[in-house]
Amino acid sequence: MRTSIGRREVENMQGRESEKVLSEVIAEVRGRLEASHPAQNALRSAAEVIKHDEAEMALDDFSHIVKFYRVFITAAEYGKVHSAARGLDMVEILEETNILPFVNP
């Protein structure tokens, strides 16, 4: 018996993987910042949003946090975030917020 995976199931799998990747990047960035850094609370909130199945909102929050608090991320982290954005079909969020100036090579 063959089992086919429908488009919705594929999208759900991509979304879950994107959530996982985004969570990992947020954790990496938080781990690098001092505990007293003002972005810590905002990043913690973004991580909580992911736990409530709102990865798209968390991606938007993350990109605005990076820009507003001037949090630098690595090129590898940006690559992961971009991959997550593709999985969520939300690459335009990264383009609109333009966090590239905050990506270290």
Contacts in CASP RR format, 6 or more apart in sequence:
PFRMAT RR
TARGET T0000
AUTHOR 0000-0000-0000
METHOD contacts of the structure
MODEL  1
MRTSIGRREVENMQGRESEKVLSEVIAEVRGRLEASHPAQNALRSAAEVI
KHDEAEMALDDFSHIVKFYRVFITAAEYGKVHSAARGLDMVEILEETNIL
PFVNP
14 87 0 8 1.000
14 88 0 8 1.000
15 55 0 8 1.000
15 87 0 8 1.000
15 88 0 8 1.000
17 84 0 8 1.000
17 87 0 8 1.000
18 55 0 8 1.000
18 83 0 8 1.000
18 84 0 8 1.000
18 85 0 8 1.000
18 87 0 8 1.000
18 88 0 8 1.000
19 50 0 8 1.000
19 53 0 8 1.000
19 55 0 8 1.000
19 58 0 8 1.000
19 84 0 8 1.000
21 80 0 8 1.000
21 81 0 8 1.000
21 83 0 8 1.000
21 84 0 8 1.000
22 50 0 8 1.000
22 55 0 8 1.000
22 58 0 8 1.000
22 59 0 8 1.000
22 62 0 8 1.000
22 80 0 8 1.000
22 81 0 8 1.000
22 84 0 8 1.000
23 47 0 8 1.000
23 50 0 8 1.000
24 80 0 8 1.000
25 62 0 8 1.000
25 73 0 8 1.000
25 77 0 8 1.000
25 80 0 8 1.000
25 81 0 8 1.000
25 84 0 8 1.000
26 43 0 8 1.000
26 46 0 8 1.000
26 47 0 8 1.000
26 50 0 8 1.000
26 58 0 8 1.000
26 62 0 8 1.000
27 47 0 8 1.000
28 77 0 8 1.000
29 43 0 8 1.000
29 71 0 8 1.000
29 73 0 8 1.000
29 77 0 8 1.000
30 40 0 8 1.000
30 43 0 8 1.000
30 44 0 8 1.000
30 47 0 8 1.000
33 39 0 8 1.000
33 40 0 8 1.000
33 43 0 8 1.000
33 71 0 8 1.000
37 69 0 8 1.000
38 69 0 8 1.000
39 65 0 8 1.000
39 69 0 8 1.000
39 71 0 8 1.000
42 61 0 8 1.000
42 65 0 8 1.000
42 68 0 8 1.000
42 69 0 8 1.000
43 62 0 8 1.000
43 65 0 8 1.000
45 61 0 8 1.000
46 58 0 8 1.000
46 61 0 8 1.000
46 62 0 8 1.000
46 65 0 8 1.000
47 58 0 8 1.000
49 55 0 8 1.000
49 57 0 8 1.000
49 58 0 8 1.000
49 61 0 8 1.000
50 58 0 8 1.000
55 84 0 8 1.000
55 88 0 8 1.000
56 88 0 8 1.000
56 90 0 8 1.000
56 93 0 8 1.000
59 81 0 8 1.000
59 84 0 8 1.000
59 85 0 8 1.000
59 88 0 8 1.000
59 90 0 8 1.000
59 93 0 8 1.000
59 94 0 8 1.000
60 90 0 8 1.000
60 93 0 8 1.000
60 97 0 8 1.000
62 81 0 8 1.000
63 81 0 8 1.000
63 93 0 8 1.000
63 94 0 8 1.000
63 97 0 8 1.000
63 99 0 8 1.000
64 97 0 8 1.000
65 71 0 8 1.000
66 73 0 8 1.000
66 97 0 8 1.000
66 99 0 8 1.000
66 102 0 8 1.000
67 97 0 8 1.000
67 98 0 8 1.000
67 99 0 8 1.000
67 102 0 8 1.000
70 102 0 8 1.000
71 102 0 8 1.000
72 102 0 8 1.000
72 103 0 8 1.000
72 104 0 8 1.000
73 81 0 8 1.000
73 99 0 8 1.000
73 102 0 8 1.000
73 103 0 8 1.000
73 104 0 8 1.000
74 103 0 8 1.000
74 104 0 8 1.000
75 103 0 8 1.000
75 104 0 8 1.000
75 105 0 8 1.000
77 103 0 8 1.000
78 99 0 8 1.000
78 100 0 8 1.000
78 103 0 8 1.000
81 94 0 8 1.000
82 91 0 8 1.000
82 94 0 8 1.000
85 91 0 8 1.000
85 93 0 8 1.000
85 94 0 8 1.000
END
